[in-house]
């Protein structure tokens, strides 16, 4: 997909802006260009580098309650391993307010939704409108 054209109404970036090796500002600029006028960007991410560690027990509890722990055990272990690779000094983390401000600086016209209560404040979700 060519992110240099207005090609879509919505783009979703879930837990990737914090990954080591991602250059968030250039990615957000390309994302902005790719969204049609009036379209939206949905961004979600951890509120700190300890978010996954703090929410791990809650995720396991929910999987167990739903009878899905055995089904997703391998996936969860892989998620834990991948999380360890991004918990380093080079990873980028923002507060929801900081991310909202960054999106406005990149040209988005307004923040339509901001929720920092996901998993007891360990994750944020923002919807920005172009």
C-alpha positions, 0 to 999 in steps of 0.5 A: 500500500502506498501511504503517499496518497489519500486512499482510506477513511480510517487507519488503525495503529495498535501498539506499534508506535512504541516498538523499537525501530519504529520511527513514529513521526515519519509514520504518523506523517505518512499516515496523515497523508494516506487518510482522506479528508474527514477520515480518522486515525485510531491509535492505541498503545501502552501508557508505560513500559511496565503496562504489559507486566502489570496487565499480564495477570488480568489477561490470564484471568480473563482467558481462564474465565472465558475458557480460552487459556489453553487455546491461546497459551502459546500465543500469550507466551509469544506475546510475553517474549515479544514484549520483553524485546520492546522493553528497552531504553530505545522504545517510545512511550507516550501518555494519552495527552502527549499522543493527542498533542502529537497527533494535533501537531501532525495536522489532525484537526481534532481528537474525537475520542480519548480513553486512558482507562483500558485495562485500568489505565495501562493502555490508551486509545485515541481517535483523531480526525483529519 
